[in-house]
């Protein structure tokens, strides 16, 4: 039974979210969706950076968006997550929002992907909306300021007084610079090594992005032999801060056999877990409702949802809780997130759902997860992880 104060809190949060959803859906989204999506993205980053620069505005944003419930808290790989919903890499490319994202209600944030050298990305246009499909077509090509500039920015954040510092885990997604030079395996590994060494002092965990669909050289590090060489190099650099968890971000279009080969390499090099998944390049996906879809770029949102769910289930059935799984792709509602959790994901990431539904969706999903957990008789998130895949995993043991 909930106490009276808990019931009042839940009611107030629900009413608050209804109001914010109405404002976003009926006013702000209609304005934003008339403007080029990359311009909107740049505007949101600029506004978010400003709001995160002042303690007063941060408290105000937290009051408007945050939601807390102990049933959502987890400790994973030695890190405390206040809730399972995190921001995926690709939104805050240059780590400009690390002081703001905790106030919006995220339980963790992942910045990047960040490369060894500054990268201008692919030519514009490189971001399109597919409203009928609830998807984005992304062709940024790893646009970012480079690891050295971003390290300086993160260093300034670490120097802030304690009340101003971030209070959720920070993941840093690293990739090789999108240029012809890094198509060479050795050069690509050296680029990964540079960004890893430069940024690991600021990271609570590192994600090695081996699945960007929009870069020179393709997905060469999904090849087990190339991946082994990359992870061997990273392992040699881990001594200074050996306990930083490392995740691999997998592409949505990998086959089960390819995933199994990656699992074998991940075991050897003690990888913490996987993020499932990155974008899909498949254009004959029945989830795509639009007739005219750009030929370049990867697709996010609802288009990738089933692919991500299938990979989460496959991984969990193969490995159980040997690896931490972070589910990403097509999360718009609490039900979407809960399905990924029951398939085997301990944590969830999102971007596209926030763009289509509004920033209050983070709170809505977290509040909805509590209701779903209580409905099924679970006391916390971990009790629900993998329940749909658990029997299949045990049968194979």
Protein Blocks (a to p, Z undefined) as FASTA:
>chain_A
ZZfklmmmmmmmmmmmmmmmmmmmmmmmmmmmmpcfklmmmmmmmmmmmmmmpfklmmmm
mmmmgccdfklgcceehiacfbfbdcdehjlmnopmlmmmmmnopabdcedjddfbdceb
jaddfbdcdfknopaddfklopaebjklmmmmmmmmmmpcfklpccbdcdddddddddfk
lmpmklmmmmmmmmmmmmmmmpfbdcddfkbfkbghijmllpmklmmmmmmmmmmmmmmm
mmlccdddddfkbcfklmmmmmmmmmmnopabdcdddddfbfkbfklmbfbdcfbdcdeh
jllmmmmmmmmmmmmmmnommbccddeehiabfklmmmmmmnopabdcdfklmmmnopkl
mmmmmmmmmmmmmmnopabfklmgoklmmmmmmmmZZ
